[in-house]
Amino acid sequence: MNDLDKVATENLSSLELEILFPVKNRKLQANLALKTVTTTSHFGEIGETHVDSVNPENKPVGHATVSFQKVLEISIPFESLSCGNDDRLDFFLTIQPPGILGERWPLYGTFSAELPGIDYNERMWEV
C-alpha cells in the first residue's frame, strides 16, 4: 500500500508499477491510468513478455488485484508465489511515468515480509 502524492501525479496520465519477487522468479506489472482510475496488469515470471489484460473493475488478473485512488493497494495470494511453507518473502518495487526512469524501493536489496507460516491458525487460536 502506498500513498499516491497528488502534487507529484497531477500532471501525469499514468504510472508504471512493477513488484519483483527475485527468489520466486515472479513479478507483477501494472499500469495505473491516473485520470480514469483503471489498471492494466499482468502477473508472471521475471523476464516473461506478455499481452496486458485490461481490468477496469479491479478484479483479479493473473491471481493479483490492483486498486487505487488516493492509496495504492495490491493483493497477491500466497499460492500465486508458491510460498505456503516459507517464513519470509523478499521483494522490491519500481514506479515511474511511462518511458522515464523512476524510483526503486528499497534502493538496494529487498523488503522482507514475514509470512503467517503453516502453524498460523494454531498460534492465533484463542478462546
N, C-alpha and C positions, 0 to 999 in steps of 0.2 A: 504494500500500500504506500502511496506517495502523494503528497500534496502537489497539484499542478498550479504553479505560480501564474496567476492571471496576467501580471505585467510581463513576465517572460514569454508567455504564449499568445498574447493578444494579437500579434501581427503574423502568426503562423496559421496555416491551414491544416497542417498535420505534423505528427511526430512519429518517428520510428523507434520502437522499443524491442530489445532483444534480451532475453534472460537465458544464460547458458549454464548448464549443469555439466561441467567437464568430465567428472568421474563417470557419469551416466551416459555420456555422449548424446545428450538431448538438449534441445533448445526450443524456446517459444519466441516466435517473431510476431509482432503486432504493429499495425499501422493505425494510429489514433487520428481520426478525422475530427479535428477540434471544433469546427463550425457546426457540423451535423451530429456530433457526439455519437459516432458509429465506429466500429472497429472492423479491421480485416486482419485475420490472424492465422497462423499455422504453427503446429506443434510437431516437431520431428527430430531427426538426427542432426547433429552438428555436421555441416558440410553438405547437407542434402539440399537440392534445388526443389522448388515446388511451385504450384499454382495456388495463389491465395484463395481462401474461401471468404466471401463477404458474410458478415454476421451482424446485421443491423439490430437484431433483437437481443444481442449479448448472450446468446445461447452457447453451450459448449461447442467448441470447434477443436477437433483433434485432442479431445479429452482435457481441454483447458477452457476457462471462462475469463474474458477480459471485459471490464466495465469501468467507465469513468464519467465523471462530471467534474466536480472540484477535486475529488480524490480518485486516484487510480487504484483499482482492486483487481487482483489476479488470483484465480483459483486453479490449482493443478492437483488432481487426485494423486495420492501416493502411488497408486497402481500404475499410473502413466509413466512413472520414473523407476519402476521396479525397485522400490526402496522399503518394502514392507518389513524386512528384517534388519534394516540399518538403524543406527543410533543417531547419525548426523547426515545432513545434506548440504553440500557446498555448492555455491552458485555466485555469479556476478551478473550485472546488467549494464546495458548501454542504452542511451536515449539521445536522439538527435533529430533535427529537422532533416527532411529528405535531401540527400546529396551533400550534406555538411557534416564534417567530423564533429561528433558530440562528446558526451561525457560518459565515463565508465565508473561504476560504483561497485566495490571499492576500487580505488585507483590501482592498487597492487593486491594480488591474492584474491581471496573469495570471502563472501559471507558464509557463515556456518550456522545452520539451523538445527536445533535439537529436535528429533522426531519422537513421537509418542512411544515407539517400541512395541514389541509383541506382548509385553505384560502391562500395557497401559490400563486396560479395564480393571485388572486386579489391583493395581496401585491406586486407582481413582475410586474404587468401590467404597461406599460409605453407607452406614445405616442411619 
